[in-house]
Amino acid sequence: MTSVKPIIEKIRLTNFRFGEEVFSAVLKAAGEE
């Protein structure tokens, strides 16, 4: 069985970065209201 853990970690980190960007964008939009 091939190790999928590194792939899962990479996806998790990517999702975290993406979530941070979306969160800050939402905060910025809310601040401009």
N, CA, C and O atoms as CSV, one atom per row, in Angstrom:
chain,resi,resn,atom,element,x,y,z
A,1,MET,N,N,0.848,-1.205,0.000
A,1,MET,CA,C,0.000,0.000,0.000
A,1,MET,C,C,0.878,1.248,0.000
A,1,MET,O,O,1.779,1.389,0.827
A,2,THR,N,N,0.607,2.127,-0.916
A,2,THR,CA,C,1.391,3.359,-0.993
A,2,THR,C,C,0.985,4.307,0.121
A,2,THR,O,O,-0.155,4.299,0.584
A,3,SER,N,N,1.931,5.114,0.535
A,3,SER,CA,C,1.659,6.042,1.638
A,3,SER,C,C,0.910,7.267,1.125
A,3,SER,O,O,1.414,8.005,0.279
A,4,VAL,N,N,-0.281,7.472,1.639
A,4,VAL,CA,C,-1.089,8.617,1.221
A,4,VAL,C,C,-1.010,9.745,2.241
A,4,VAL,O,O,-1.553,10.829,2.031
A,5,LYS,N,N,-0.320,9.471,3.358
A,5,LYS,CA,C,-0.264,10.472,4.426
A,5,LYS,C,C,0.351,11.798,3.961
A,5,LYS,O,O,-0.215,12.854,4.242
A,6,PRO,N,N,1.499,11.776,3.254
A,6,PRO,CA,C,2.070,13.048,2.785
A,6,PRO,C,C,1.113,13.817,1.880
A,6,PRO,O,O,1.048,15.046,1.927
A,7,ILE,N,N,0.371,13.078,1.054
A,7,ILE,CA,C,-0.593,13.729,0.154
A,7,ILE,C,C,-1.706,14.378,0.970
A,7,ILE,O,O,-2.111,15.510,0.705
A,8,ILE,N,N,-2.191,13.642,1.963
A,8,ILE,CA,C,-3.255,14.178,2.821
A,8,ILE,C,C,-2.770,15.423,3.556
A,8,ILE,O,O,-3.495,16.411,3.665
A,9,GLU,N,N,-1.538,15.366,4.058
A,9,GLU,CA,C,-0.964,16.525,4.758
A,9,GLU,C,C,-0.896,17.729,3.824
A,9,GLU,O,O,-1.237,18.846,4.212
A,10,LYS,N,N,-0.450,17.490,2.585
A,10,LYS,CA,C,-0.324,18.575,1.604
A,10,LYS,C,C,-1.688,19.196,1.321
A,10,LYS,O,O,-1.827,20.418,1.269
A,11,ILE,N,N,-2.688,18.342,1.137
A,11,ILE,CA,C,-4.044,18.827,0.881
A,11,ILE,C,C,-4.556,19.618,2.074
A,11,ILE,O,O,-5.177,20.669,1.916
A,12,ARG,N,N,-4.287,19.095,3.283
A,12,ARG,CA,C,-4.749,19.763,4.487
A,12,ARG,C,C,-4.115,21.150,4.613
A,12,ARG,O,O,-4.792,22.118,4.961
A,13,LEU,N,N,-2.821,21.239,4.330
A,13,LEU,CA,C,-2.134,22.526,4.408
A,13,LEU,C,C,-2.659,23.480,3.341
A,13,LEU,O,O,-2.847,24.669,3.598
A,14,THR,N,N,-2.895,22.948,2.135
A,14,THR,CA,C,-3.422,23.777,1.054
A,14,THR,C,C,-4.802,24.302,1.418
A,14,THR,O,O,-5.099,25.479,1.214
A,15,ASN,N,N,-5.643,23.429,1.954
A,15,ASN,CA,C,-6.985,23.838,2.360
A,15,ASN,C,C,-6.927,24.881,3.463
A,15,ASN,O,O,-7.738,25.806,3.492
A,16,PHE,N,N,-5.966,24.733,4.375
A,16,PHE,CA,C,-5.824,25.694,5.463
A,16,PHE,C,C,-5.443,27.059,4.909
A,16,PHE,O,O,-6.011,28.073,5.315
A,17,ARG,N,N,-4.486,27.093,3.984
A,17,ARG,CA,C,-4.058,28.351,3.372
A,17,ARG,C,C,-5.237,28.977,2.632
A,17,ARG,O,O,-5.489,30.175,2.761
A,18,PHE,N,N,-5.954,28.169,1.862
A,18,PHE,CA,C,-7.100,28.659,1.110
A,18,PHE,C,C,-8.151,29.226,2.055
A,18,PHE,O,O,-8.718,30.288,1.797
A,19,GLY,N,N,-8.409,28.517,3.146
A,19,GLY,CA,C,-9.379,28.977,4.132
A,19,GLY,C,C,-8.972,30.303,4.748
A,19,GLY,O,O,-9.813,31.172,4.976
A,20,GLU,N,N,-7.672,30.460,5.018
A,20,GLU,CA,C,-7.177,31.715,5.584
A,20,GLU,C,C,-7.405,32.867,4.609
A,20,GLU,O,O,-7.830,33.952,5.007
A,21,GLU,N,N,-7.119,32.625,3.328
A,21,GLU,CA,C,-7.293,33.668,2.315
A,21,GLU,C,C,-8.754,34.071,2.196
A,21,GLU,O,O,-9.073,35.257,2.121
A,22,VAL,N,N,-9.638,33.085,2.180
A,22,VAL,CA,C,-11.074,33.365,2.095
A,22,VAL,C,C,-11.533,34.131,3.326
A,22,VAL,O,O,-12.294,35.092,3.217
A,23,PHE,N,N,-11.072,33.707,4.498
A,23,PHE,CA,C,-11.461,34.343,5.752
A,23,PHE,C,C,-11.035,35.810,5.776
A,23,PHE,O,O,-11.822,36.682,6.144
A,24,SER,N,N,-9.781,36.083,5.381
A,24,SER,CA,C,-9.305,37.464,5.384
A,24,SER,C,C,-10.040,38.296,4.337
A,24,SER,O,O,-10.289,39.482,4.550
A,25,ALA,N,N,-10.388,37.682,3.209
A,25,ALA,CA,C,-11.133,38.394,2.176
A,25,ALA,C,C,-12.523,38.770,2.683
A,25,ALA,O,O,-13.015,39.866,2.417
A,26,VAL,N,N,-13.145,37.852,3.411
A,26,VAL,CA,C,-14.468,38.119,3.982
A,26,VAL,C,C,-14.377,39.236,5.017
A,26,VAL,O,O,-15.223,40.131,5.045
A,27,LEU,N,N,-13.363,39.186,5.859
A,27,LEU,CA,C,-13.181,40.232,6.871
A,27,LEU,C,C,-12.976,41.585,6.206
A,27,LEU,O,O,-13.520,42.595,6.653
A,28,LYS,N,N,-12.181,41.599,5.130
A,28,LYS,CA,C,-11.916,42.841,4.413
A,28,LYS,C,C,-13.211,43.394,3.820
A,28,LYS,O,O,-13.483,44.590,3.914
A,29,ALA,N,N,-14.001,42.519,3.214
A,29,ALA,CA,C,-15.273,42.928,2.616
A,29,ALA,C,C,-16.218,43.461,3.692
A,29,ALA,O,O,-16.911,44.455,3.478
A,30,ALA,N,N,-16.245,42.802,4.842
A,30,ALA,CA,C,-17.120,43.237,5.930
A,30,ALA,C,C,-16.670,44.594,6.468
A,30,ALA,O,O,-17.498,45.420,6.851
A,31,GLY,N,N,-15.362,44.819,6.495
A,31,GLY,CA,C,-14.827,46.084,6.992
A,31,GLY,C,C,-15.128,47.245,6.062
A,31,GLY,O,O,-15.187,48.397,6.492
A,32,GLU,N,N,-15.320,46.937,4.774
A,32,GLU,CA,C,-15.583,47.993,3.797
A,32,GLU,C,C,-17.053,48.346,3.707
A,32,GLU,O,O,-17.420,49.324,3.055
A,33,GLU,N,N,-17.900,47.555,4.360
A,33,GLU,CA,C,-19.357,47.807,4.320
A,33,GLU,C,C,-19.687,49.152,4.949
A,33,GLU,O,O,-20.855,49.536,5.007
